[in-house]
Amino acid sequence: MSYKAAIIGCGGIAGAHANSYKELGIDIIAVTDVCEESAKALAAEYNAKIYPDYKTLIDEGKPDLVSICTPPVFHEEAAVYALKAGVNVLCEKPMAHSVESAKAIKKAADESKALFMPAFRHRFVPANIKLKEMIAEGKIGDVIYFNNAFGGPMFEMEGRWFTKKSIAGGGCLLDTNSHSVDLFRFIIGEIKNQTGMVARHFKTTDVEDSGMICVSTEDGALGNMQSGFVLGDGVAYIDIIGTKGHLIFDYCAGPNVKYRATGECDWTTIELPPSTGFKEEIEHILGTMSGKHPLAITAYDGLRCAEVIFSVYEKID
Ligand SMILES: NC(=O)c1ccc[n+]([C@@H]2O[C@H](COP(=O)([O-])OP(=O)(O)OC[C@H]3O[C@@H](n4cnc5c(N)ncnc54)[C@H](O)[C@@H]3O)[C@@H](O)[C@H]2O)c1
């Protein structure tokens, strides 16, 4: 079946969505952006029609699937409108700028026949799937520590919406560690408790630009997830230590998982296909739309992510 896609918000990440739709042979029939220039640029590249706002795009464009790629504070209104119109939604992370907003999206998703999927693309990165499989197979025994960091030299964030609480909802914990919290829940399991620490180095922002979240599970696995807009060097890794072994996926070292059983000196490197997960996440929701498989990530996952991170904010405020 051939589906028609649309994109709401034509900035940086919209390009990754658009490119993935193209690779999958899906036409982007409609785009919208409050910035006319951004809408024009994406529309020209993908031969899409420009609509003045998300309501007209949904009512008149009649897409089967819409990618919401606006800043977080605008996710809810477009998602709820699309879901009420029966249009399937792939919504960028963080799903929402607050827990209340995440709950409103989940309610609309629960009441709609259309699908809603938060765009947690890292779940589709082959190395992360391998980590999950190896842990499920018992390769490292009981998980003791899940250590993760995502961050980079993103000093330009100081002047952008990413560091404005009213638009982003939070700083790097919400922006970047939303991927971490979701990956922890995907690879290890549900989070029972959470706490954290943050710091602010930018002078003109009202959100954190570095921080860490500590979590635990019911059966005693601990997670430490760090993020930062102000790290001098880029960092992106997951390092998991268990009672019987150790697993590492360093995104910067290539698409592979390193494994070492407890007591062994040598590491085994398991090579995996390179992927950012963007194409696979779109392929996944399209597969659910055609009845091939259930949806792997739902609004509940987006809500849980928001609950964990906003609980940390409450504790450290
Ligand atoms: N999955 C990932 O790895 C990843 C990476 C980067 C960003 N993101 C997420 O994607 C979303 C967008 O981020 P970005 O980097 O593309 O930001 P961006 O600023 O580059 O693009 C956002 C676009 O949305 C437009 N916009 C703002 N309000 C709008 C509205 N009400 N209606 C229509 N368009 C509107 C802006 O004009 C802009 O063109 C955010 O939620 C962000 O956290 C995800």
The ligand as an ORCA input file, in Angstrom:
! r2SCAN-3c Opt
* xyz 0 1
  N      15.404     12.287     17.272
  C      16.483     13.042     17.384
  O      17.588     12.545     17.473
  C      16.325     14.531     17.402
  C      17.402     15.365     17.113
  C      17.200     16.742     17.101
  C      15.948     17.264     17.421
  N      14.922     16.405     17.747
  C      13.601     16.922     18.132
  O      12.911     17.355     16.955
  C      12.095     18.484     17.262
  C      12.505     19.648     16.372
  O      13.875     19.910     16.562
  P      14.793     20.566     15.399
  O      16.209     20.299     15.779
  O      14.329     20.138     14.081
  O      14.459     22.111     15.652
  P      14.511     23.274     14.565
  O      14.443     24.534     15.325
  O      15.656     23.054     13.621
  O      13.171     23.062     13.730
  C      11.897     23.256     14.267
  C      11.018     23.841     13.178
  O       9.684     23.943     13.663
  C       9.150     25.184     13.218
  N       8.043     25.538     14.081
  C       8.066     26.092     15.308
  N       6.823     26.201     15.791
  C       5.974     25.728     14.843
  C       4.563     25.577     14.766
  N       3.770     25.939     15.779
  N       4.029     25.045     13.623
  C       4.845     24.683     12.603
  N       6.191     24.795     12.629
  C       6.740     25.314     13.751
  C      10.320     26.144     13.265
  O      10.112     27.290     12.469
  C      11.449     25.258     12.757
  O      11.592     25.319     11.347
  C      12.280     18.736     18.767
  O      11.295     18.079     19.498
  C      13.650     18.129     19.035
  O      13.859     17.741     20.376
  C      15.080     15.070     17.722
*
